[in-house]
Amino acid sequence: MSTGEGAVQRDEGEYGRAAKRLKTEETETEAEEREEGEEELEEGEDSDSGSLPGNGESATDNRARWSASQFGAGRRENGEDSHRISPSPVVHVRGLCEAVVEADLIDALERFGPICYVMMMPFKRQALVEFSAVESADLCVSCGAKEPVYIAGQQAYFNYSTSKRITRPTNADNPNSGNKVLLLSIQNPLYPITTDVLYTVCNPIGSVLRIVIFKRNGIQAMVEFESIQCAQKAKAALNGADIYAGCCTLKIEYARPTRLNVIKNDNESWDYTKPYLVRRDRGKGRQRQAILGEHPSSYSDNGYGPPCPLLPLPSNSRYKLTSVDVPDMVSYPLPQSSSSYSGHAPSSVAMVSGLHPSKMNCTRIFNLFCLYGNIEKVKFMKSVPGTALVEMGDEYAVDRAITHLNSIKVFGKRLNVCVSKQHAVIPSQVFELEDGSSSYKDFAMTRNNRFSSAGQASKNIIQPPSAVLHYYNVPPCISQDHLLRLCTEHDVPGFVKFKMFDAKPSSKTISGLLEFDSKTEAVEVLTVLNHYQIRIPNGSNPYTLKLCFSTSSHL
């Protein structure tokens, strides 16, 4: 490892420790997970229902509408909130449209009073809005109960939050703090995120000085702007927006560092004030040639090829620079595979080494890797024990698998996941593994692939491994004891906490969360039990147990 690479890793660690996520009270988190669970429940029904995945919109809106009406009725009849939630300066907003961004909430709700902070929950179509005074929040909630309040053209619903304040990693939302660095969390990153992509997204709104990308808790980045005002405009305009249609959703907060330290310019860090800050070749005095020139192309350049769908910026002039500086529409670059930046030719085949010789097989590799893309074929290499080739649907799936699975521990061995030089898996030299299964398996036609269509792929929330698993597509007769017994029978760790989501009366399956003592235990359970066939007495078809990593860090 070169000195420069070591320094970058130290800096990345510093930024990674600083990147803390927003937190709310447990009661509200549980409510949000319940809605997420019900939406994914519809997606997971496959054995008996035969229905197409639903989007959960009707259920969410009905609950929000019920909440609003009950709140209003409680105030009229009893003079107090029927939910007995005490007044709070933080308001919980539901029923938002998918395209809403932070600026839309500010535009619609600042008439009730000054707003301190906004926390977006884009996948749940919800948000938390903190007013500077509880009187402003009370006016917002009471007005929303009496008459429709529209945000971005769609009626929203309001109630008090159980939190008295939105917890943020720093007080940098205060203009007097001098913070001009934003922390971007990219949710559901179906495509690679590079400095080129983030520069193209952020720079039209405010001048970007530096960018650092790190991958400790999913994919996150810090973007340093020229001024606090630029950072404020970017946060308002982009918080909750999708970089690409239906994925790569931005969740933005203010970061702890007030300045970023960049020591080299590449697709994971860039200092735009020092365009020649590139890593030198070992033992040579000349600079390595940059593929895309000295700096990323601007939004108007054709270097990215045909533009992706356009994202309109908020119409309010407070969130825009002058008409000369910022266009009404921003054209984002087409997705590009990060492997093409690293010098490797794009490939849809991943090479996985460090596999346990007796506990890993083709099916268990599928169970783990299918969370990040379709799996076509898996083949163990006879000449290299503990190593397998995994052919995935495309090079983007390989990039996601590398991002989230490289260096994780499975059955006491650390995986090494990288791009293979091969472009397809050929079933040659098939042999028997230690557990008696075949060293080669074709998964192209399995129904357990989760990215077979654009609609199906958009419902997958790309998440790094965590200690909490989300289970779904389970028959209602299965209890907590059944699942614990299943873990014991397959010699995997049992969960320490269990939570079942409230199912709809018409639902044929249930879902919930399982918390384990560690991330490693959760990974092993998912590797073994994902897609386990659950048979019930007098049932015509088995239920396929489906597991994925939850967005919750704990229950």
Beta strands, then each sheet from edge to edge (+ up, - down):
strand 1: 90-94
strand 2: 115-121
strand 3: 126-131
strand 4: 149-151
strand 5: 154-160
strand 6: 181-187
strand 7: 208-214
strand 8: 219-225
strand 9: 242-244
strand 10: 247-254
strand 11: 269-271
strand 12: 311-312
strand 13: 329-330
strand 14: 349-353
strand 15: 375-380
strand 16: 387-392
strand 17: 409-410
strand 18: 413-414
strand 19: 416-419
strand 20: 440-442
strand 21: 468-474
strand 22: 497-500
strand 23: 510-515
strand 24: 533-534
strand 25: 543-544
strand 26: 546-549
sheet 1: 2+ 3- 1+ 5- 4+
sheet 2: 9+ 10- 6+ 8- 7+ 11-
sheet 3: 12+ 13-
sheet 4: 19+ 14- 16+ 15- 20+
sheet 5: 17+ 18-
sheet 6: 22+ 23- 21+ 26-
sheet 7: 24+ 25-
end
